[in-house]
Amino acid sequence: MFIRRISNTIHIQAPGKVNLFLDVLQRRSDGYHEIDTVLCPIGLFDELSFEPTAGKALNLQLDFPERQVVASVDEQDEASEPDRAWDIPSDQRNLVLRVVDQARQRLGIQSGANIRLVKRIPAAAGLGGGSSNAAAALVACLTAWHGWDRALATSIAADHGSDIPFFLGDERGIGLCRATGRGEVCEFFQEKPHLPLVVLHPRQGCSTAAIYELFGLQANDSDAPRKHPKSQKIIDACQNGQAQNVGQWLFNALQSSAEKHNRWVTIQLNLMRECGARHVVMSGSGSSCFALVADEHVRKQIVKRSKQMGIDRAYAVDSCFCPSVESQVDRLASLS
């Protein structure tokens, strides 16, 4: 994330992410699955602003600059329908309000705030938008009310979402990261490779719960979970300064389940391959898919073909690396 302050309002650009691999292991006693994954932040950003107020109310305003009514690409569906990517609540169901409210309780204060969130990362995509927003909200409210406190932020994050700790980064910054456990145990790599991507998201998203349920039905519970052989190759490449070569090993254990749940996953993967991309995979629990592709012509072709197919969210973006929250907050203090 990138942090700045204008007057008494804190503004944060909150990035999305893709999974270079996602391995799903055994089911835990708490109902979650053990996972192993490498996360890569990408240059697709939501924007959060946080203005402390004298009152007690927490007000959240959501803006959707890309929201539109899209016509169905199915001939049998004559009516237009709203784009479900932007069906995001502005009440206590939103992670932003939940983490800010918990921070307020933990700090023992009753301060209020006006929060504005400009959404460009679609929901139900596997791109981490909700978790990134929650991380940004934690940074903003703690910085404004109390001073940045990594231990407190990490504690609150653990209660609300597996990806939130990743978006908080560590004392060195936010970048390539191996995440294990439920996804909350983060080990950040030092390497900051330039990874050119094209990220797609169709109008039909995927429910994380539904995809994991379908994955569980397909899995044979009598089989002991085994680590995918490609996962260690990607981990080694990230550790040894060879992350630009990971394309050949991309995989996602949830992809086949998602393809059965949402035909657009297969459509996206095939479209990117037909345009010349060799390294393609689904991100998270879907429905977004992405290609690692450096050829600018291929990138443009994917974006063009996607829009022709009714996939309006087609982003040619790169990997994104951010300074640590600590260094950015210290810089803000030095400027005030």
C-alpha positions in Angstrom: 0.0 0.0 0.0 1.0 3.6 -0.5 0.2 6.1 2.3 -0.1 9.9 2.2 -1.7 12.5 4.3 -3.5 15.7 3.2 -4.4 17.9 6.2 -5.9 15.5 8.8 -7.1 12.9 6.2 -5.0 9.8 5.5 -5.2 8.5 1.9 -4.1 4.9 1.1 -3.7 3.1 -2.2 -4.5 -0.6 -1.5 -3.2 -3.1 -4.0 -4.7 -6.3 -5.2 -2.9 -9.7 -5.4 -2.6 -12.8 -7.5 -1.5 -16.3 -6.3 1.5 -17.7 -8.2 0.5 -21.1 -6.8 -2.2 -22.2 -4.4 -2.0 -25.6 -2.8 -4.8 -26.8 -0.6 -3.9 -29.4 2.1 -5.8 -31.0 4.9 -8.9 -29.6 6.5 -8.3 -28.1 10.0 -10.3 -28.7 13.2 -11.7 -25.1 12.9 -13.2 -25.9 9.5 -10.6 -24.1 7.4 -8.1 -25.8 5.1 -4.4 -25.6 5.5 -3.0 -23.9 2.4 0.4 -23.1 0.9 0.6 -20.3 -1.5 2.9 -17.5 -2.9 1.1 -14.2 -3.1 2.2 -11.3 -5.4 0.9 -7.8 -5.0 -0.2 -6.2 -8.3 -0.7 -2.6 -9.6 -4.5 -2.6 -9.4 -5.5 -0.4 -6.6 -8.5 0.6 -4.5 -8.3 4.0 -2.7 -9.2 4.5 0.9 -9.4 7.8 2.7 -9.9 8.2 6.5 -10.9 11.4 8.2 -11.2 11.4 12.0 -14.3 13.2 13.3 -15.4 14.6 16.7 -18.5 12.4 16.8 -18.8 8.7 17.4 -20.2 7.5 14.1 -18.2 5.5 11.6 -19.4 6.4 8.1 -18.4 4.4 5.1 -19.0 5.8 1.6 -18.4 3.5 -1.4 -17.6 4.7 -4.9 -17.6 2.5 -8.0 -16.1 4.4 -10.9 -16.1 1.2 -13.1 -19.6 0.0 -12.2 -21.9 -0.3 -15.2 -24.9 -2.4 -16.3 -23.6 -5.0 -18.7 -25.7 -6.8 -21.3 -25.6 -10.6 -21.0 -23.5 -12.3 -23.6 -25.8 -15.3 -23.6 -28.4 -15.0 -26.4 -31.1 -16.5 -24.2 -30.7 -13.7 -21.6 -32.2 -10.7 -23.2 -32.3 -8.5 -20.1 -29.4 -6.5 -18.8 -28.3 -7.2 -15.3 -26.1 -5.3 -12.7 -22.5 -6.3 -12.5 -22.2 -8.4 -9.3 -18.5 -7.4 -8.9 -19.6 -4.3 -7.2 -22.2 -5.8 -4.8 -20.3 -4.6 -1.8 -22.0 -3.7 1.5 -21.4 -0.4 3.2 -22.7 -1.5 6.6 -21.1 -3.7 9.3 -20.8 -6.6 6.9 -17.9 -4.7 5.3 -14.5 -5.7 6.7 -13.4 -2.0 6.7 -16.0 -1.1 9.3 -15.4 -4.2 11.3 -11.7 -3.8 11.7 -11.9 -0.1 12.4 -14.6 -0.7 15.1 -12.5 -3.4 16.7 -9.5 -1.1 16.7 -11.5 1.5 18.4 -12.6 -1.0 21.1 -9.1 -2.3 21.6 -7.8 1.3 22.0 -10.6 2.1 24.4 -11.7 5.2 22.5 -15.0 6.4 21.0 -13.7 8.5 18.1 -15.6 8.5 14.8 -14.5 8.8 11.2 -15.6 9.4 7.7 -14.2 6.7 5.4 -14.4 6.8 1.7 -13.5 3.7 -0.4 -13.1 3.9 -4.2 -13.4 0.4 -5.5 -11.6 -0.8 -8.6 -10.7 -4.3 -7.4 -13.8 -6.4 -8.1 -15.4 -8.7 -5.5 -15.7 -12.5 -5.8 -12.5 -12.4 -7.9 -9.7 -14.0 -5.9 -7.8 -10.7 -6.0 -7.9 -9.9 -2.3 -9.7 -6.6 -2.6 -11.7 -6.9 0.7 -8.6 -8.0 2.7 -6.5 -5.2 1.2 -9.2 -2.6 2.1 -9.3 -4.0 5.7 -5.5 -3.7 5.9 -5.6 -0.1 4.6 -8.3 0.8 7.1 -6.3 -0.7 10.0 -3.2 1.3 9.0 -5.3 4.5 8.6 -7.2 4.3 11.8 -4.3 3.3 14.0 -2.1 6.0 12.5 -4.8 8.7 13.0 -5.9 7.7 16.4 -3.0 6.1 18.2 0.1 5.8 16.1 1.1 2.8 14.0 1.2 -0.4 16.0 2.1 -3.5 14.1 1.4 -5.9 16.9 -2.1 -4.6 17.4 -2.9 -4.5 13.7 -1.7 -8.1 13.3 -3.8 -9.2 16.2 -6.9 -7.6 14.8 -6.2 -8.8 11.3 -6.0 -12.4 12.5 -9.7 -12.2 13.6 -11.0 -11.0 10.3 -9.4 -12.5 7.2 -6.6 -14.8 6.1 -5.1 -12.4 3.6 -5.1 -9.2 5.7 -1.6 -9.9 7.3 -0.1 -10.2 3.8 -1.4 -6.7 2.9 0.2 -5.3 6.1 3.6 -6.6 4.9 6.5 -6.7 7.3 9.2 -4.3 8.5 10.8 -4.5 5.0 7.8 -3.8 2.9 5.0 -5.5 1.0 6.0 -7.9 -1.7 6.3 -11.5 -2.8 5.2 -13.7 0.1 4.7 -17.3 1.0 1.6 -17.8 3.1 0.7 -20.9 5.1 -1.7 -22.0 7.8 -5.1 -20.4 6.8 -3.0 -17.9 4.8 -2.2 -15.7 7.8 1.3 -17.0 8.4 3.5 -14.9 6.1 7.1 -15.2 5.0 8.1 -12.3 2.8 10.8 -12.8 0.1 13.5 -10.2 -0.4 13.4 -10.3 -4.2 11.3 -7.7 -6.0 11.0 -9.0 -9.6 9.2 -7.3 -12.4 6.4 -9.6 -13.4 4.2 -8.4 -16.3 0.6 -9.7 -16.1 -2.8 -9.5 -17.7 -5.6 -10.0 -15.1 -9.1 -10.8 -16.2 -12.4 -10.9 -14.3 -15.7 -11.8 -15.8 -19.1 -10.6 -14.6 -19.8 -13.9 -12.9 -17.7 -14.2 -9.7 -16.9 -17.2 -7.5 -18.0 -17.7 -3.9 -14.9 -18.8 -1.8 -17.1 -21.0 0.4 -18.7 -22.7 -2.6 -15.4 -23.4 -4.3 -13.9 -24.9 -1.2 -17.0 -27.0 -0.6 -16.8 -28.3 -4.2 -13.1 -29.0 -3.8 -13.9 -31.0 -0.6 -16.5 -33.1 -2.4 -14.0 -33.9 -5.2 -11.1 -34.8 -2.8 -10.7 -38.3 -1.4 -10.7 -37.9 2.4 -8.9 -41.2 2.8 -5.9 -39.9 0.9 -3.3 -38.1 3.0 -2.7 -34.6 1.6 0.4 -34.3 -0.4 2.3 -31.2 -1.4 2.2 -30.4 -5.1 5.7 -30.9 -6.6 5.5 -27.5 -8.4 5.1 -25.5 -5.2 8.7 -26.0 -4.0 10.0 -25.0 -7.5 8.2 -21.6 -7.2 9.3 -21.2 -3.6 12.9 -21.9 -4.6 12.8 -19.5 -7.5 11.5 -16.7 -5.3 14.2 -17.4 -2.7 17.0 -17.6 -5.2 16.3 -14.5 -7.3 14.7 -16.4 -10.2 11.0 -15.4 -9.7 10.8 -14.2 -13.3 10.9 -17.8 -14.3 7.9 -19.1 -12.2 5.5 -19.0 -15.2 6.2 -22.6 -16.1 5.1 -23.8 -12.7 1.9 -21.8 -12.0 -0.9 -23.9 -10.6 -4.0 -23.6 -8.5 -5.5 -26.7 -6.7 -8.9 -25.0 -6.7 -9.0 -24.4 -10.4 -10.7 -27.6 -11.6 -13.4 -27.1 -8.9 -13.9 -23.5 -10.0 -14.2 -24.5 -13.7 -17.1 -26.8 -12.7 -18.7 -24.0 -10.8 -18.2 -21.2 -13.2 -17.8 -21.7 -17.0 -16.1 -18.3 -17.3 -12.9 -19.6 -15.6 -12.4 -22.0 -18.6 -13.4 -19.3 -21.0 -10.7 -16.9 -19.7 -7.9 -19.5 -19.6 -8.7 -20.6 -23.2 -8.9 -17.0 -24.4 -5.5 -16.1 -23.0 -3.9 -19.2 -24.5 -5.4 -18.5 -27.9 -3.9 -15.0 -27.8 -0.4 -16.5 -27.3 0.0 -16.6 -23.5 1.6 -19.8 -22.3 1.5 -19.3 -18.6 -2.0 -18.9 -17.3 -3.8 -19.8 -14.1 -6.7 -18.8 -11.8 -6.1 -16.5 -8.9 -7.3 -17.5 -5.4 -10.7 -19.1 -5.4 -11.6 -17.3 -8.6 -13.1 -16.2 -10.8 -10.2 -14.0 -11.9 -7.5 -15.6 -14.1 -4.2 -14.1 -15.1 -1.4 -14.7 -17.5 2.3 -14.0 -16.9 3.3 -12.5 -20.3 5.9 -10.0 -21.2 5.1 -9.6 -24.9 3.2 -6.3 -25.2 1.4 -7.4 -28.4 0.0 -10.5 -26.6 -1.0 -8.4 -23.6 -2.9 -6.0 -25.9 -4.5 -8.9 -27.8 -5.8 -10.4 -24.5 -7.3 -7.2 -23.4 -8.9 -6.6 -26.8 -10.3 -10.1 -27.1 -11.6 -10.1 -23.6 -13.7 -7.0 -24.1 -15.0 -8.5 -27.3 -16.1 -11.5 -25.3 -17.9 -9.4 -22.7 -15.1 -9.5 -20.1 -14.8 -5.8 -19.5 -12.4 -6.1 -16.6 -9.1 -6.8 -18.4 -6.0 -5.2 -16.8 -2.5 -5.1 -18.1 -0.6 -4.6 -14.8 2.7 -5.5 -13.2 3.8 -6.8 -9.9 3.9 -4.1 -7.3 6.2 -3.6 -4.3 5.5 -1.1 -1.5 7.7 0.4 1.3 6.9 -0.8 4.8 4.1 0.8 6.7 6.7 1.9 9.3 8.8 3.8 6.8 5.8 5.5 5.3 4.3 6.5 8.6 7.7 7.9 9.8 7.9 9.9 6.6 4.4 11.4 7.2 5.5 12.4 10.7 8.6 14.1 9.4 6.5 16.2 7.0 4.0 17.3 9.6 
